[in-house]
Amino acid sequence: MNSFTFHNPTELIFGKGQLSQLENKIDQLGSKILLVYGGGSIKKSGLYDKLQTIFQKKNCEIVELAGVEPNPRLSTVHKGIEFIREHKLNWILAVGGGSVIDASKAMAVGALYDGDVWDFYERKAVAKDALPLGTILTLSATGSEMNRGSVVTNWETKQKHGAGTTFPTFSILDPENTFTVPKNQTVYGISDTLSHTFEQYFSHTPEIPLQTGLAETIMKTVIGNAKKALDNPEDYDARANLMLSSTLALNGLLAMGVETDWATHSIEHAVSAVYDIPHGGGLAIIFPNWMKYVYKEDVSRFKRFAIEVWDVSPEGKSDEEIALAGIEAVRNFFNEIGAPSRLADYNIGDDQLKVMAKKALPFGPIGNFKKLSEEDVYEILKMSL
């Protein structure tokens, strides 16, 4: 196990009826708030009206920024920063999924930065100060509610980069707020949660039985609850298990002392920067192909993955056959829950493969399980057609 420092200051407020805790947070952080949300689903679900009742009770001054995109745009972040400065707001409340939270993190650090917030995403600057940020999660997927990562798309330059920005001060997670999530978004969230776990599970770091076991438990929990939530969207326990799994998959827990990978995320970011496809959908397409491309780097790790996570029987099979059966199980699972399996499912052909391969490596070779060059990425993208 490698040396590490763990720090996660986000207060997690989990369970039914926890929206009532928002009143205390307003008392602590102030009544001048930027409310950030996406396409309006919080109005259809009734969550928006509940928030308005609390805001009125606490005499809040609310400035709204609606319409955050699924792949949040830099232009939207700039708009939020302008609102914060113009109205001298105290803090940000992000209500939605990972895209809304990621954009809000960028606004939180950008509001207190003299330069362009894009500097953080191009690694020209490191975020040090931020406006307080609270979140109310409505989609189990990215884990952004309990980490400092943020991904933003510069649509003008067709670049999609991640950066370390700021931890939310608090996050309210009520599984009932995910009951009305559309089926396809639930599927993308499941894919995203599993993909985050894959990125940290496939590692050459020796002697990490605790982190390995935690990752396997998260993966099995997601697999075991996915169909329950899809068949019955108001299954509270299934939604709760998916929600907590997505949070724990990317709050730093699995990465303690572990050399992680993240090549597949870099590849997907390049694809969605060019084609603006759903992140979770892109990951479902690419990850099994990344696995096929790299599994020989450590067949034993993939063998364990197949047996422990997917219940592949080792009887009568070689280690390589077991490993490949585990990879096939991943693809079959994604197919069963309705995730896309090919870039062609998004009408993506081979004309931009070289462009995307180049964009996947903005800062040099990617990945640690196997270092990938531009040519490697191109081959994985070809496999994904």
Secondary structure, 3 states (H helix, E strand, C coil): CCCCCCCCCCEEEECCCHHHHHHHHHHHHCCEEEEECCCCHHHHCCHHHHHHHHHHHCCCEEEEECCCCCCCEHHHHHHHHHHHHHHCCCEEEEEECHHHHHHHHHHHHHCCCCCCCHHHHCCCCCCCCCCCEEEEECCCCCCHHHCCEEEEEECCCCEEEEEECCCCCEEEECHHHHCCCCHHHHHHHHHHHHHHHHHHHCCCCCCCHHHHHHHHHHHHHHHHHHHHHHHCCCCHHHHHHHHHHHHHCCCCCCCCCCCCCCHHHHHHHHHHHHHCCCHHHHHHHHHHHHHHHHHHHCHHHHHHHHHHHHCCCCCCCCHHHHHHHHHHHHHHHHHHHCCCCCHHHHCCCCCCHHHHHHHCCCCCCECCCCCECHHHHHHHHHHCC
